[in-house]
Amino acid sequence: MDTFIIFNIYLFYGLVFFTIGCVVVFRNFKYSQLSISSTLWALALFGFSHAFHEWSELYVILFRDELPNQYQYVVQWLRLIKLSLSFAGLMIFAWLLFRIIPKPYSKVGQIITALIVVTYTLVMLFFYQGTSLLADTFSEAASYTRVLLGFGSATLAGIGIAIYGYQLRQESHEYGQYFIATGFGLVLYGVLAGLVPTSFHSVVPVLRTLAAALVLVTLYKALKIFDIEKEAATEAKLKRAVEADKYKAIGHLAMGVAHEINNPLASSMLALDLLERKVPQQQVGVADYIQRARLGIDRASVISKELLTYARADLSHSQKVYFCDVIEGAKQLLSHKLAPYTLTVNCDNNVYVTGQKVKLEELLINLLNNAIDASDTNGSIDINVAADEQAVVVEITDYGEGMDKQTLTRATELFYSTKPIGKGTGLGLAICEQIVSNHHGSMQLMSAKGVGTRVLINFTLRNEHNG
């Protein structure tokens, strides 16, 4: 074959694998939730090492006749070692893939991978018996390397990534089809590189390059999902930042409004008290109107106090608070409302967090109130508290009407409430979320319509241990 053609074939051959390595390396896996992200370094290793192998093969092919005889032995060994190491990266990738795909594929794949590696090692030890090796022996060793490591690793990696892609497709992820196509490309390359010798036909290197290009294109398409994940994470972070600024502004506004409202509310309540004393007891209608006005003022006062509670986040006087005491305090304050319900509490007396008991009681009261409002009379409510050296986990579960997905996503928004007018301010869960955050915790809501709601709170312990 013409030297110029050989040069270009191997140049592009190596370039494709080098690009495969770059496609993986220059992806940001920081925000990825995909399990395959932890395995792709091995695929990048294969790409770079195989590119180096093909480019060095190009040098040997072009300048073989110019190499001194005393270096022929060393060159042959280096060619074999480079070929083995490049496919070893793909074998590692296959092994890692079979660790993340479901059983029974994972066990079968790992066993086959181990058997291939052991067999290849024994074969190479068999060849390395003397101080010198003949050219035919090197050729035979290279053939075993391509069949066992080349075909074996590419086929296993292809099957593994195809199974992973199929699993993603079952979960309705469209990009799973690109992982499947990548698997097909790897198997095709394994057949051409491992089972079809280069000497079979001059077109073999071209076909291998095309198979590698198929892997490159489909892998690039598949890994676009990591860019999508990064964009989604960035958007979520930006949204949280905007919401934080919004809530901060609302907090400042709430403090000002609440302070301004409290004075006229107190004055109005005093005026109603004076008016009530002057109105004869016989005028029942007037007294009824006065009572309605009083209820309205009380309602406005409650909203004002809740706004102040949300706006003020002071934990300067924190102390050790045993959570069982928090639960008992909340139960006593809600005893009249909890009476018709079955409340089950599972809490170790030694579990504690550092914070303010009043705030934690407010947190639990708000959550229990929501559970009561969502449950039918005589319904059940569970409180489970568990702890280890890192965290305290509080779980409040009701079996009431639950929330649909749209309501669940907006549940902690300020002033959002599904309760009838006069029964809910839409501040309860927002205040709960803030209290949890101020106590170095996180709150997660899980709910389904007609099933109930589960609130999971995780308080991270900071250099503390539960006694």
N, C-alpha and C positions, 0 to 999 in steps of 0.2 A: 504494500500500500504506500502511496506517496507520503513522504515525510510531512509535508504541509498538512495533509488531511489527518494523519495520526496526531500531530501536534494539536490541532484544533479540537479533535474529538476528546482527547484526554484533558485538554485545558478546560473545556466546558463540563466534562465529566466531574473533574475535581471541583469546579466552581459551583456546581449544583449542590454538592454535599457541603461545601463551605457555607453556602447560603442557607441550607437547612439548619446548620449550627447557629448562624446569625439570627434566623427567624425565631429560634427558641431563646437565645441569650438576650435579645433586645426586647423581649416581652416582659411586662411588669406583672409578676405573680403575687404582689403584696396583698392585694384585695381579693384574691381569688378564693372561691369556696369549692373549687373543683379538686378532687383528690389526685387527679393526674398531674397537677402542677408540681407535686413533689418528686415526680419521676422524670421530668423532661430534661433535667441536667444530663442524664445518661444519653439521651438522644442527641443532645448538642455535642457531647463528647464523641459520639460515633460520627457525627457529621464532620467535625473538624479533623479528627484522626483519619477518617477515610479520605477526606480531601487531600491531606498530606500524603497519604499512601498513593493515591492515583497520580498526583503530580510528581512524586519521586519515581513512580513506575515509568512515567513519561521520560524522565531523564535517563533511566536505565535502558529503555527501548531505543532512544535516539543515539545514545553514546556507548552502547554495550561493547562495540568493537574496539573502542578506544581505551577501555579499562584494562590495566595491566593484569596479567594472569594471577599474580600473587594476591590480588584483591577480589578475585572472582568468588572465592569461598566466603569471604566476609560479606560481600554484596548479596549473595544468595541468602545468607543467614538474616541479614537486615531486612530483606524483602519479605521473608517468612514471618519475622517478628512483627513488622509493621502491619502485615495482613492480619495476623492473629490479634494484635492489640486493637485494630480498628473494629473488627467484628466483636471483640470482647465488650466494647462499649454498648453495642446493640444487644448483646446477650444480657448485660446488666439491666438495660432498659426493659427487656422482656421479663426478667425476674421481678423487677419492681412493679411492672404492670400487673402481673399475676398476684401481687399482694393486695391490690385494691379492687379487683373485680370479684364478683360473688362466687361462692362455692357452688358446685364442685370444680368449676373451671380453674380456680386459683390453685387448688392442691395438685390437680393433674398437670397444669402448666409448670408449676415449680418442680415437680418430680421429673418431668421430661427435661427441663432446663438443667437440672443437676446431673441427670444421666448423660446428657450431651457433653457437659463440661468434663465429667469424669472420664468418659470414653475418649475424648480428644486428648486429655492429659496423658492417658495411658498409651495412645497411639504415638504421640510425640516422644514419649520416653522410649518407646520401641525403636523409633527411627534414630534417636540419639544414642547410639551404642558404641561407636568408634570415635577416633580422633578426627577422621575426615569423612565427608559424605560425597557421594557421586552426584552428578547433575540430575540423573534419573531419580535418585532418592529425594532430592530437593523438590523436583517436579511432583513426585508422588505425595510428599508431605504437604505441598501447597494444595494439591487436589483434595486431600482429606480436610485441610483447613477450610477450603471453600464449601465443601459438602457439609461438614459437621458444624462449623462455626458460622459460615456464611449463610447457607440455606437454612440451617437450624435456627439461628438467632433471628433472621429476617422473617421467617415463617411464624415463629413463636411471637415475636413482637407484633407482626401484622395481625395475627389471630387475637392477641390480647387487646390491642387498640381497637379492633373491630368489635369485640365483645363490649368494651367500654362504650364505644359509640352507640351500639345497639341498646345498651342500658339507658343511655341518655335519651335516645329516641322513645323508649318506653315511658320516660318521664316527660314526654312532650317537648324536648329541647331540639329544635330544628338543626342546630349545629352538630348534632350527633351523627348526621349523615356524612359530614366531612371527615370525622374520625374513622368511620367505616371505610370510606374511600381511601384514606391514608393507609389503613390496614391492608386493603387490596393491593395498593401500590407497593408496600413492603414485601408482601408475599410474592408478587410478580418479580420484584428485584431479586429476591432470594433465589427464585428459580433460575433467573438469567445469570446471576453472579455465582451461584453455588453449584448448579447442575449442568450449565452449558459452558464448556471451556471456551476461552478466548480464541483458541486455534480452530474452533469449529467453523467459523465464518467471519469474514472481515466486518460484517454488519453487527456482530454481537456487542461490541462496545457502544455502538450507536443505540441499540435497543436498551442496554443497561442505562445509558444516559437518559433516555426517554422515560424509563420506569422510575428513575430517581427524580426526574422533573415532575412526574405525576405525584410522587410523595411530597415534593416541595410545595406544589400548588395547593393540594388538598390540605396539607398541614398548615399552610399559611391561612387558608380559609377557616380551618378548625380553631386555630389559636386566636382568631379575631374575637372570640368570645371573651378572652381576657381583657381586651380593650373595652368591650361592652361592659364587663364587670367593673372596670376601673372608672368608666364614665358614670355608671350607676352609683358607685361609692362616692365619687366626687359630687354628684348632684345631691345625694343624700346628706353629705357633709355640708354643702352650701345651704341646703334647705334647713338643716339644724341650726346653722349659724344665723340665718335670717329669722327663724323662729325664736332663737335666743334673744336677738336684738328686739324682736317684736314683744316678747314677753317682758324683757327688761323695761321697755318703754311703757307697756301696760302696767307694770309694777309701780313705776314712778307716778303714772297717771292715777292708778288706783289709790295710792297713799294720799295724794292731794285731794282726790274726790272724796275719799272716805272721811278724811279729816274735816273737809268742808261740809259734808252731809251730816256728820254726827251732831253738830251744834243745832241746826234747825230741827233735826229729828228729836233731840232732847227737849227743845223748846216746844215743839208741837205736842209731844207726849205730856209735858207739864200743863199746857193749855187744855188738853183733853181731860186731865185729872181735875182741874179747876172747874171746867164746864160740867163734868159729871156730878160734882158736888152741888152745883147750883140747879141742876135739872131735877124737878120733882120725880120721885120714884114711880109715880103713876104713869108718867109718859114713857111707856115701854118702847114705842117706836123710835123716839129720840135716843134712848139708851142703846138701842140696837145699832143705830147709825154710829154712835160713839164707839161701840165695840168693834165695828167694822173698820173704822178709821184707826183704832188702836192696833188691830191686826196688821193693817197695811204698813203702819209705822214700824211695828215689830219686824215685819218682813224686810223692810228697807234697812233696818238696823242690823239684821242678821247678814244680809248681803254685804253691807259695809264692813262688818267685822271679818267676814271671809276674805274680802279683798285685802284688808290689812294683813291678815294671816299669810296670804299668798305673797304679798309684797315684802314682808319682813322675813328674812332667812338668817336668824341669829342663833348660832350654836356655840357662842363663846363660853357658856356655862355647861359644858358637857360633863357627863359622869358615867360610871358603870351602871347600866340599866338591865336588870334581869327581865327577860321577855315574858316570863310567866306573870310577873307583877303587872306588866303592861296589859296583858290579856285580862287579868282579873279586874284591873281598873276600868277597862273598856266594857267588860261584862256588867259591872255595877252601874255604870252610867247609862247603859242600854238595857237594864234589867226588865223594864216595863215593855220594851219593844221586842226583846228576845223571848219573852215568856211563851208565846205560842209556837216557838220553833225549837228544833232539836239541834243543839250546838255541841259538837264533838271537838275536844281539844286534846292534842297530843304534843306536849312540850316538856322538855327536861328542865328541872328547876335550876340547873347550873348554867343554862345558856344565857349569855348576855351580849349586849352591844354597847358601844360608847356613844352617848348622845343625850338627848333631853327626853325624860319620861313623858312630859306633857305633849310634846310633838309626836312621839311614837304612839301615845294613846289616841291622839287626834287622827293619825294615820289609820289605826285599826278601827276606830269608830266610823270613819268615813267608808271604809271598805265593808264593814259589817252592815252599815246602813244600806249600802248598795245591794249587798247580798239579800238583806231582808226585803227590800223593795222588789227585787227580781224573783223572789221565791213565793210560792203559794203558802197559805197558812198551814202550819204543822210541817213545813218543809225542813230539810236538813242543811246545815252549814258546818263545814269542817275547817279546823285550824290545825295545821301541822307545822311544827318548828323543828328543824334539824340543824346540826352544827358539826363542823370539823375545825381543824387548825387554821383554815384559810377563810371560811365564810360561815355566816348564819343564813339559813334559807327558811323563809316564812311562806307558807302556802295557804291561801284562803279559797275554799271551793264552795260554790253553791250549785244547786241542781234546778235552777229556775228557768226562766224563759230564754236566757242567753242573748247574744248579740249576733247580727249578721256581719259579714266582712266589712261593709261600708261603715257601719256604726263602730266596729272595733277599731278601724284605722283612725277614727276621729274622737275616740273615747276620752283622750286626755287633753283635747283642745279646750282652751278657756271658753266658758259660757256655752259649750255644746252639751245639750241634755236631751234625752228622749222622754224624760218624765213630764207629766202634765204641768201646765203653768201653775206656779204657786208651790210646787213640790220639789223642784230642783233648780239650782242656780247655775249648774254647769261648771262649778269650781271644784267640786269634791275630788275628782281624780287628778286634776291639774295640781291641786295642793298636795295630794298623796305623792305624786311623782316628784314634786319639789322636795318634800320631806325626805323621801328615800334618797334622792340625789345628795342632799345635804348631809346625810348619814353615810356617805360613801357606798351607796348601794345602787341597784338597778331594779326596775319593775317591769314585768312582762305580763301582758294580758292575753289569755287564751280563752276563746269562747266560740260557741256554735249555737245557732238558733234552735231552741227546743231542747238543748242538752244541758246548758248551764255555763257558768263562768269560773275560770280558775285564774287567780292572781298569784304570780310567783315573784317573790321579792328576795333578792340576794344582797345581803350586807357583807361587804368585804371587810375582814378584820385586819387592822393595821398593826402588825407586830404584837398581836395579842393571842392569848390562848384561853379557851374555855376551861374554867376550873371544875 
